[in-house]
Structure formats: structure tokens, C-alpha cells
Amino acid sequence: MGWEELARWLSQRPATGTAARMDQASSAERRLVTLWQEVLDRRVTLLDDDFFVLGGHSLRIIRLLNRIEQEYSTRVGVRDF
């Protein structure tokens, strides 16, 4: 899955009005959450969790984007995040 496909998939995710639980996650969402957890060094419990509220900052964004590039073989810019 390239960045364009990933971005399109994320943008098409329906807004439910409530926070989506991990048991409702697709395999792609679970993999991205795993990357978040590795970078943040903490558990993510909801799909709608905020990266920055969970302890994310500029350096962790760079780490996350590097992990996404490794996992999906595509480059994501900071502006895209």
C-alpha cells in the first residue's frame, strides 16, 4: 500500500461520532496503531486517539514517518501528517 492509497483509505474511514475501538480496526489500522505504539512507547486504546495527547512531539513524528516509510516503502512528508 503506497502513501496515496493509505491517505485515500484514511480519508474514507467513516466518522462514527464516537471513538472507534481497536476491535473495530481493520488490519491496516491495526498495523498503523502498532507503529504509533512503538514510537510513543505506550498503548493506544482508541483509533481516534490523538498522537500529541499521547506524548507525541516533532521528533516522534519524524520517527513515525520513518517507520511508515520502512513499512509501506513510501515517503510521507511532515506536512502530510
ZIGIQUI-V901290 format. One record per residue. N is the residue number from 1. RES is the residue in one small letter. OMEGA is omega in whole degrees, -180 to 180 (none if undefined). NEAR is the number of other C-alpha atoms within 10 Angstrom. Layout:
n->N res->RES omega->OMEGA near->NEAR
n->N res->RES omega->OMEGA near->NEAR
//
This chain:
n->1 res->m omega->177 near->12
n->2 res->g omega->-178 near->14
n->3 res->w omega->-178 near->17
n->4 res->e omega->178 near->11
n->5 res->e omega->180 near->10
n->6 res->l omega->179 near->14
n->7 res->a omega->179 near->14
n->8 res->r omega->180 near->10
n->9 res->w omega->180 near->13
n->10 res->l omega->-178 near->12
n->11 res->s omega->-179 near->10
n->12 res->q omega->180 near->9
n->13 res->r omega->-176 near->8
n->14 res->p omega->175 near->7
n->15 res->a omega->-175 near->10
n->16 res->t omega->-176 near->7
n->17 res->g omega->175 near->6
n->18 res->t omega->-180 near->7
n->19 res->a omega->-180 near->12
n->20 res->a omega->-180 near->15
n->21 res->r omega->-180 near->13
n->22 res->m omega->-180 near->15
n->23 res->d omega->177 near->10
n->24 res->q omega->-174 near->11
n->25 res->a omega->172 near->14
n->26 res->s omega->-180 near->10
n->27 res->s omega->178 near->9
n->28 res->a omega->177 near->13
n->29 res->e omega->179 near->16
n->30 res->r omega->179 near->15
n->31 res->r omega->178 near->14
n->32 res->l omega->177 near->17
n->33 res->v omega->177 near->20
n->34 res->t omega->177 near->15
n->35 res->l omega->177 near->18
n->36 res->w omega->-178 near->24
n->37 res->q omega->178 near->17
n->38 res->e omega->-178 near->14
n->39 res->v omega->-177 near->19
n->40 res->l omega->-177 near->20
n->41 res->d omega->176 near->12
n->42 res->r omega->-178 near->12
n->43 res->r omega->173 near->12
n->44 res->v omega->-174 near->18
n->45 res->t omega->-180 near->14
n->46 res->l omega->178 near->15
n->47 res->l omega->-178 near->17
n->48 res->d omega->178 near->13
n->49 res->d omega->-179 near->14
n->50 res->d omega->-179 near->11
n->51 res->f omega->-176 near->15
n->52 res->f omega->177 near->12
n->53 res->v omega->-180 near->8
n->54 res->l omega->178 near->15
n->55 res->g omega->178 near->12
n->56 res->g omega->175 near->16
n->57 res->h omega->-172 near->12
n->58 res->s omega->-180 near->10
n->59 res->l omega->178 near->10
n->60 res->r omega->175 near->16
n->61 res->i omega->179 near->19
n->62 res->i omega->177 near->16
n->63 res->r omega->180 near->16
n->64 res->l omega->-180 near->22
n->65 res->l omega->176 near->22
n->66 res->n omega->178 near->17
n->67 res->r omega->177 near->18
n->68 res->i omega->179 near->20
n->69 res->e omega->178 near->16
n->70 res->q omega->-175 near->11
n->71 res->e omega->-173 near->14
n->72 res->y omega->-180 near->14
n->73 res->s omega->178 near->13
n->74 res->t omega->-178 near->15
n->75 res->r omega->177 near->14
n->76 res->v omega->180 near->19
n->77 res->g omega->179 near->13
n->78 res->v omega->179 near->10
n->79 res->r omega->179 near->5
n->80 res->d omega->-178 near->8
n->81 res->f omega->none near->10
//
